[in-house]
Amino acid sequence: MASPSPTTKPVVHVRDSFSDSFHKIQNMIRERAYYNFLNRSFHDGDSLTDWFQARSEVLSDIDLQLKDQGKNIVVEGGVTGFTPQEIEVEVCDGELRVSGSHKETSTSKQDGNTESKSQTRYFYQSFPLPAAVNEDKIQVKSSKSGTLKLTLPKKGLASANKVSAKSRAAPSKLKKAATGSKAKIAKAKATGNTRKAVPVAKKSAVKRKSTRG
């Protein structure tokens, strides 16, 4: 997939509760599902079928994919037919929701009269986030060709990496110190001056033993 060229970006909202636009879309789907229920025979389907049919009638076919890439959670896909200004991204209570609405107006002349028609298309997708994210550092890329990419950095990952790096450094220092002590002892043996290579604690112990005798 080609990398999106930067342009005007959708706005990311971090909220305590989701905005009215999401509830509006959900209500439209409910109303359409109820309409489908009323206009079918009892044996032609069920409530779940009515719901999925209503979703397909109200929402455009948009497929965004969520991927866990270690440091980041990435959501990417095509949103053809929707400009960045028409897309809304929200993060709330461990969930990501992406929606869009696009209104088209057409005019036609018949018998000397001009008639206007408008139609609004919607899309809507939600994802439970697999980890806590840093909402202040969410990156959004969109393109005129209709590609949307959201990068959500995981929260607390940087501090965890620092702790891990310190843990790896500690054994290295101990190993270096031990290697230095062995080198000093070997040098003392080579020069015949082994008294300097003996630790202070051992020298004291030898002196006490000779005094008692």
Phi, psi and omega in degrees: 000131182292143180290137184293142173276135185295140176209196177301132189257150170296151180271135177263126179251133172250116190231164171277337176211154185285154186286173183292337183297322178292316179294326179296316179295318179298319179295323178296320179294318179299315181297320179292321178296321178293321177298317178297322178297317182290335186255021175233160176283163186297328186265001185271354181179195178216179185295326179293319177297320177300320182293312181294324177294319179296320178300317181292333180277330183269322189257145172286156183279090179244133182235102175261140182245135177259133178229136175267111185250032177087272180285332185231155168254126185242131174241125188213147177170181181267137178231050183300135180096356180235127177280160179305324181293341182266002183253138180235130180242130181224142174239128182204124171052049176075019181226143176248132178231134179234129181219164177204154177220134182227124183254130177240136180238133179231149179236147178217150179251132179214123181056038177081359180254143177261125182243131181251138177231140177233145179221135180246129176255147182230156163219157185201129174215144178230149181222128167287127184283131183287350179205161176292140183240158176273098186298331183287346184243019178292131180253138181234128175234136178219158182227161179293338179281353175100032177252134179236134177224125177246131176243118184245104179293139179288143182281138174079002184286325181295316180294324179294323178294324178295316179298318179296321180294321178294321179296323179287331183284327184300309178300327180296321179293318178298317180297320180295319180295317180296319179297321179295321179294316179298322180295321180295317180295317180298321180294322180294319179296322181294326181268354180083358180264071185281344182296323179290336182278345181282131179301152183300318182300321180289323178298318180296319181296321180293321181294318179297321184293318181291327180293318180296326179292000000 
